[in-house]
Amino acid sequence: MSKHHITTLCALVALSLMPHPAWAQEQKETTPTEEAPQLKGEALAEHIFAKHNLGTTEGCLKFDEKKLLARKALWKDAIWELSTQDPDYLHAWLVGQQEPPKTAIQEAISQRDCMFGQLVADAALPDNDLILNYGDKYRQSKHTMEKVAKKYEKSSQFRKEVAHMFSQSHYRDAAGQAYIWYRKFYFKHPRSFNLVSNQAAEKCGFTPGVSWKPKNTRHQRCWNDHLTKDERQREILTASSAPGISRHHWGTEFDLYGLNPRRFMEERELHDEYVWMSQNALTHGFFQPFTGPEMLGEHTYIEERWHWSYYPVAQALVSYIEEHPERYESALDALWEHFDTRWRGKKQTFSHFSYVKAHWKDYVFHTARLKLALMPSWISPSSILRIAVIT
């Protein structure tokens, strides 16, 4: 993943969705708001969000169980209203054809920056063992933590620099995700990527767990001659999402601190950041959605200790998809058909997304549920048991 946003590489065709009969009935029964019946797209979304008192909060939101679920409920109600008045806009947002509404993306970024502020301040406390990695310019010492915290408090420009340093990736549209998918599918990625699965290693005589190397001739033969197209897709999906089902389309996801899994391990340079996030991120509304196949099941991504999701908006969107999977699937099919048409030769009929089509629900819904270890210490254990089953 790139540290900078991948710019849109191609113009995507507009989706044309046929409404589900029940959905059509709901739309007939729902009339546009009298105040602004002419609004569409983002203007309508912002109007609806304002009506639900979203986007009006100043300063940092601090969450306990009740406030976290209440914030998600606000977003869920607003998203449902948007779906009844401009479903095409909502679905384009979900699959990455439309940039997220400003209110949604700004709330996520604001909460991220509030979280960074607490992280920097905590690292400066004399009785706290937390040592942050600010890059090569700064020594990893307690004196440096105190010095950086003072500068962070005084300088808005330095706060932006720290946010840029900590944030590896944020929003990515469908075209950007498709570019990553295409290069991996055709084994043209410029660098090593993902890890060879046990199934592929057995099939090609490799050691499991090594990275795929597009410049290695043995890896080229394995990928191009021995793996089926579905197997290639499955290899990609261990660590990269397909266009349309990436949570990065929503503006709620952040890759933080680094992208190398080894750097987050115990006694490595980003372990302190990960421990702090595990204990404090949810207070600001963030949780780690991808905790690995051992915890989440077969069809999911590797553990991503760098990937943090803004729960109130992201899980409100997931709730909508869970309740109306056929609408989301229709938008996905149109998107994938668009890319297949662009990428296939005139006589080819295969799909670059056949495996994804069969398993998209697993990759969208198999995410971590809130756990006791992720909740603030001041929330009672009895409350945790109630919230742990809610996504």
Secondary structure, 3 states (H helix, E strand, C coil): CCCCCCCCCCCCCCCCCCCCHHHHHHHHHCCCCCCCCCCCHHHHHHHHHHHCCCCCCCCCCCCCHHHHHHHHHHHHHHHHHHHHHCHHHHHHHHHCCCCCCHHHHHHHHHHHHHHHHHHHHHHHCCCCCCCCCCCCCCCCCHHHHHHHHHHHHHCHHHHHHHHHHHEEECCCCHHHHHHHHHHHHCCCCCCCEEECCHHHHHHHCCCCCCEECCCCHHHHHHHHHHCCHHHHHHHHCCCCCCCCCCHHHHCCEEEECCCCHHHHCCCCCCHHHHHHHHHHHHHHCEECCCCCHHHHCCCCCCCCCCEEEEHHHHHHHHHHHHHCHHHHHHHHHHHHHHHHHHHCCCCCCCCCCHHHHHHHHHHHHCCCCCCHHHCCCCCCHHHHHHHCCCC
